[in-house]
Amino acid sequence: MGSLRAFTFVRAAWCAELMPKTAIEAMLERESAVVLAALVLLILLAWYAVLAGAGTGMDPVFMSGLWLSSAAAPAVGSGWTPGYWAIAYFMWTAMMVAMMLPSASPMVLLYARVVRQAETQGRGQKASASIAAFAGGYIALWSVFSLLAVAAQWMLERTGALSVLMNSRSLSLSGALLIAAGIYQLTPFKTACLEQCRAPAVFIAAHWRRGALGGWRMGLEHGLYCLGCCAVLMLLLFVGGIMNLVWIAGLTLFIALEKLAPFGATAARAAAALLIAGGAALIVFG
């Protein structure tokens, strides 16, 4: 019953685009613009934090340099104090928001329109709270992933596997990560998660829940699908460099491409072949 109601709201939201604008529809458009502005502001703030070094004191432009061989670069020797743990966590969280929120924005915008439509039909929804909860649930999920990424970074640093450029010093490890990411691109699990991310209306209709708590749970669920779709790709930051702007921007663009472009599913499979070939070349010829 909930899915049928959600489908009705989604259909009404899409149909509103094809009909003359009423006062309510004009209000929905204005509020959609407010949600879009909030998303853009959050994305820009996250990118500003990344470009400023995210509190690490490092220069991301230098970290993006390709002139220094990762194998020749010295191992990183930072001390993991509680303060450094906090900085590393902030760095990863800022990167995840900067990288993932652009491709998730169409889902958030459609959810906002659907929940506003429900509110105008007297369903008792608090649209603003629900929209904020949906986005908050999504970001919270990636914040948990950031904590796991920090733990992985700590373990790699302790073994001397990361250079001062915060990338792998071992060509074999880099090759293995590339191959693993390529193989994962071809798995049914990756495909299923990507399909959910590529179909916002289908996701909302299938997972519809009312209220702010429902919005939070939907945001978490969408975050889980995005995590299943993209978490392994994030391991490639250990190949190119955690603070390497070229890799960060490249992964951001690719994730948006495979989620939003009409040929995104094909691009995901093509990337698998490139990743596997690149990883094999590093191991064999590196």
Secondary structure, DSSP 8 states (H G I E B T S, - for coil): -HHHHHHHHHHHHHHGGGS---HHHHHHHHHHHHHHHHHHHHHHHHHHHHHTTTTS---HHHHT--SS-TTTS-B------HHHHHHHHHHHHHHHHHHHHHHHHHHHHHHHHHHHHHHHTT----HHHHHHHHHHHHHHHHHHHHHHHHHHHHHHHHTT-BBTTSSBS-HHHHHHHHHHHHHHHTSHHHHHHHHHHT-HHHHHHHH---HHHHHHHHHHHHHHHHHHHHHHHHTTHHHH-TT-HHHHHHHHHHHHHHHHSTTHHHHHHHHHHHHHHHHHHHHHH-
